[in-house]
Amino acid sequence: MPEAALRDLAAALEDAGPAALKGAGAAVSGGAGAAAPHATVPVLPALRTVVPGGGLRPGSVVGLDGPGAASLGVALAAGVSRHGGEDGAGGWCAVVGLPGFGVAAAAGMGAAPERLLLVDEPGDRWPDVVAALAEAVELVLLCPPERPGAAAVRRLSALARKHGCVLTLTGAFARDWPGTRLRLRVEDPVWEGLAEGHGRLTGRRVQVVAEGRDAPGSGRRAALWLPAADGTVRPVETARPPLELVPGSVAAGAPVHPRPSGPPPLVRVPAEEGIA
């Protein structure tokens, strides 16, 4: 990122400082007077069953993996934008290194676009960009442009812990970040809407799996629409068989399953099956 662009980013963060820092759960002035961070960084309601504790741990590093990981990153940003902030009315999040980030998709999931800070091409100084943003937002969605060095990992992980910012990693180098305590993986994606090679995609059913030290044991999983036909994220509901009305009134003594009229049908069984 050129020096001028980095200065513009710093100026934008300074201008948005009170609102952005409030969304991050920290006092504008920092220091000993900083407000205590929230117990968790909020996620969309559909993700609360799969994320341990019902939300992301402030200051943690979260890795995203699997087909559809990009949509999962959009969903996490939407959860912060809609449910974050000191009063739960909406928080700030940043997206770094993802020029194809779907702002319209995030809005469909409930995000407020005005609380999304986008840095499409951070360049060689991407650690400085993330460091500046980590002080002002609740979540940074980062696609590292290269394998992160040990110095950058230590610095950014420490800043995330200090300011209570969740550092969420996606892309080819997401697994090269040491200290990732929670990984969210997308499995078994199935698109709905296509029939015999034609049609319109209307929704995608997936399994979201949480693993890592923050999800002990065999982990957690949930079947979700990511997204549903209306663009939202919601659980996949198990289909129930439709109820059938029977003639007559059961209360009046009519049978629940009325027998057909006439003699019962004959059933013929070959003798070689052991029945004479």
C-alpha positions in Angstrom: 0.0 0.0 0.0 1.5 3.4 -0.9 2.3 5.8 1.9 -0.4 8.2 0.8 -3.1 5.5 1.0 -1.8 4.3 4.4 -2.1 7.9 5.7 -5.6 8.2 4.2 -6.6 5.0 6.1 -5.1 6.4 9.4 -7.0 9.6 8.8 -10.3 7.8 8.1 -9.9 5.8 11.3 -9.2 8.9 13.3 -12.3 10.6 11.9 -14.4 7.6 12.7 -12.6 7.1 16.0 -15.4 7.6 18.6 -17.9 5.5 16.8 -15.5 2.8 15.7 -13.7 2.5 19.0 -17.0 2.4 20.8 -18.0 -0.5 18.5 -14.7 -2.2 19.5 -15.6 -2.0 23.2 -12.6 0.3 24.0 -12.4 3.9 25.2 -11.3 6.4 22.6 -8.4 7.5 24.7 -7.3 3.9 25.5 -5.0 3.3 28.4 -6.3 2.6 31.9 -9.6 4.2 31.2 -10.5 1.7 28.4 -13.9 0.0 28.7 -13.9 -3.7 29.4 -14.4 -5.8 26.3 -17.6 -7.8 25.7 -17.7 -11.4 26.8 -18.1 -12.5 23.2 -18.0 -10.9 19.8 -21.5 -11.5 18.4 -22.4 -13.8 15.4 -25.6 -14.2 13.5 -28.2 -16.2 15.4 -27.9 -19.2 13.1 -24.2 -19.6 13.9 -24.6 -19.4 17.7 -25.2 -23.1 18.1 -22.0 -24.1 16.3 -19.7 -21.4 17.7 -18.6 -22.3 21.3 -20.1 -19.9 23.8 -22.5 -18.5 21.3 -20.0 -15.9 20.0 -16.3 -15.4 19.1 -13.8 -14.9 21.9 -12.4 -11.3 21.9 -8.8 -11.1 20.9 -8.8 -14.6 19.4 -7.6 -15.8 15.9 -10.2 -17.7 13.9 -9.5 -19.7 10.7 -11.9 -20.3 7.9 -11.7 -23.3 5.6 -13.6 -25.4 3.1 -15.8 -24.7 0.0 -17.9 -21.7 0.9 -15.4 -20.2 3.4 -15.8 -16.8 1.7 -19.5 -16.8 2.4 -18.8 -17.8 6.0 -16.5 -14.8 6.3 -19.3 -12.6 4.9 -21.6 -14.0 7.5 -19.2 -13.3 10.4 -18.8 -9.7 9.2 -22.6 -9.4 9.0 -23.0 -10.7 12.5 -20.7 -8.0 13.9 -22.1 -5.2 11.8 -25.7 -6.1 12.9 -25.3 -7.2 16.5 -22.0 -5.8 17.7 -21.2 -2.5 19.4 -21.5 -1.5 23.0 -25.3 -1.4 22.9 -25.7 -4.3 20.5 -27.2 -2.1 17.8 -24.3 -2.6 15.4 -20.5 -2.7 15.4 -17.6 -2.1 13.1 -15.6 -4.7 11.1 -12.9 -4.5 8.5 -12.1 -6.6 5.4 -8.5 -6.7 4.2 -7.2 -8.3 1.0 -10.6 -9.4 -0.4 -11.4 -7.3 -3.4 -14.3 -9.7 -4.3 -16.0 -9.3 -0.9 -19.7 -9.4 -1.4 -21.1 -6.2 0.2 -24.5 -6.9 -1.3 -24.4 -10.4 0.2 -23.4 -9.0 3.6 -26.3 -6.5 3.4 -28.6 -9.4 2.6 -27.4 -11.2 5.7 -28.2 -8.1 7.8 -25.0 -6.1 7.7 -24.9 -2.3 7.6 -22.5 -1.4 4.7 -21.6 1.9 6.4 -20.0 0.0 9.2 -17.7 -2.1 6.9 -14.2 -0.8 6.3 -12.8 -2.3 3.1 -9.1 -2.4 2.1 -9.0 -4.3 -1.2 -5.3 -4.2 -1.9 -3.2 -3.7 1.2 0.1 -4.3 -0.6 3.4 -5.1 1.2 2.5 -3.2 4.3 -0.6 -5.3 5.0 0.5 -5.9 8.6 0.5 -2.2 9.3 -3.0 -1.9 7.8 -4.3 -4.7 10.0 -2.5 -3.2 13.0 -4.3 0.1 12.5 -7.7 -1.5 12.0 -7.4 -3.9 15.0 -7.5 -0.8 17.3 -10.8 0.4 15.9 -13.0 -2.6 15.0 -14.4 -5.8 16.6 -13.5 -8.1 13.7 -10.9 -8.0 10.9 -11.5 -10.5 8.1 -8.1 -10.9 6.5 -6.8 -12.8 3.4 -3.0 -12.6 3.9 -1.4 -12.0 0.5 1.6 -14.1 1.5 2.8 -16.6 4.1 2.9 -14.5 7.3 6.2 -14.1 9.0 6.8 -14.9 12.6 7.2 -11.2 13.5 3.9 -10.2 11.8 2.1 -13.1 13.5 3.4 -12.1 17.0 2.6 -8.4 16.5 -0.9 -8.8 15.1 -1.9 -11.5 17.5 -0.8 -9.4 20.4 -2.7 -6.3 19.1 -5.8 -8.4 18.7 -5.6 -9.6 22.3 -4.9 -6.1 23.6 -7.9 -4.5 21.8 -10.3 -7.5 21.9 -10.5 -7.7 18.1 -11.2 -11.0 16.5 -8.7 -11.7 13.7 -10.4 -13.9 11.1 -8.3 -15.6 8.5 -9.2 -16.9 5.0 -7.5 -17.8 1.8 -4.5 -19.9 0.9 -2.3 -18.9 3.9 -5.0 -19.1 6.6 -3.6 -22.3 7.9 -0.1 -20.9 8.2 -1.0 -18.7 11.2 0.2 -20.3 14.5 -2.0 -19.9 17.6 -5.4 -20.4 15.8 -7.6 -21.8 18.6 -10.8 -22.1 16.5 -11.4 -23.2 12.9 -14.7 -23.0 11.2 -15.0 -25.3 8.2 -17.7 -25.6 5.5 -18.6 -29.1 4.4 -21.0 -30.8 2.0 -22.3 -27.8 0.1 -25.5 -28.5 -2.0 -27.0 -25.8 -4.1 -30.8 -25.7 -4.6 -32.6 -24.5 -7.7 -31.1 -26.5 -10.5 -33.1 -29.2 -12.3 -31.7 -31.3 -15.1 -29.0 -28.8 -16.0 -31.0 -25.6 -16.0 -32.7 -23.3 -13.5 -31.7 -20.6 -11.1 -29.6 -21.1 -7.9 -31.8 -20.2 -5.0 -29.9 -21.3 -1.9 -27.1 -23.5 -0.6 -27.2 -26.0 2.2 -23.9 -26.7 4.1 -22.5 -28.2 7.2 -20.5 -25.7 9.3 -18.1 -27.4 11.6 -16.2 -25.8 14.5 -12.9 -27.4 15.6 -9.9 -26.5 17.7 -8.9 -25.8 21.3 -11.9 -23.5 21.7 -14.2 -26.3 20.5 -12.9 -29.3 22.5 -13.9 -32.9 21.9 -15.2 -33.8 18.5 -16.2 -30.2 17.8 -19.6 -28.9 16.8 -21.6 -28.8 13.6 -24.8 -27.4 12.3 -26.7 -27.7 9.0 -27.3 -24.2 7.7 -28.6 -22.3 4.6 -25.6 -20.3 3.5 -27.3 -18.4 2.0 -31.1 -19.1 2.0 -33.3 -18.1 -0.9 -33.8 -14.7 0.6 -30.1 -14.1 1.2 -30.2 -14.7 5.0 -28.4 -17.4 7.0 -30.6 -19.8 8.9 -30.8 -23.4 10.1 -31.9 -26.1 7.8 -35.2 -27.3 9.2 -36.0 -31.0 9.1 -38.9 -31.6 6.8 -42.0 -33.1 8.5 -44.5 -35.3 6.7 -47.8 -33.4 6.0 -50.8 -34.3 8.1 -53.6 -36.1 6.3 -57.3 -35.6 7.2 -59.3 -38.8 7.6 -63.0 -39.0 6.9 -65.4 -39.0 9.8 -64.7 -37.9 13.3 -62.3 -39.9 15.4 -64.0 -38.5 18.5 -67.3 -40.0 17.2 -65.7 -43.5 17.0 -64.6 -43.5 13.3 -61.4 -45.5 12.7 -58.2 -43.5 12.3 -57.2 -45.7 9.3 -60.4 -46.8 7.6 -60.3 -50.2 5.9 -61.0 -50.4 2.2 -64.3 -52.1 1.3 -64.5 -55.6 -0.1 -62.6 -58.8 0.6 -58.8 -58.5 1.4 -56.5 -59.1 -1.5 -54.9 -62.5 -2.0 -51.1 -62.7 -1.5 -49.3 -65.4 -3.4 -45.8 -66.5 -2.1 -43.6 -69.0 -4.1 -43.3 -72.4 -2.4 -39.5 -72.3 -2.7 -39.3 -69.6 0.0 -40.2 -72.1 2.7 -44.0 -71.6 2.8 -46.2 -74.5 1.8 
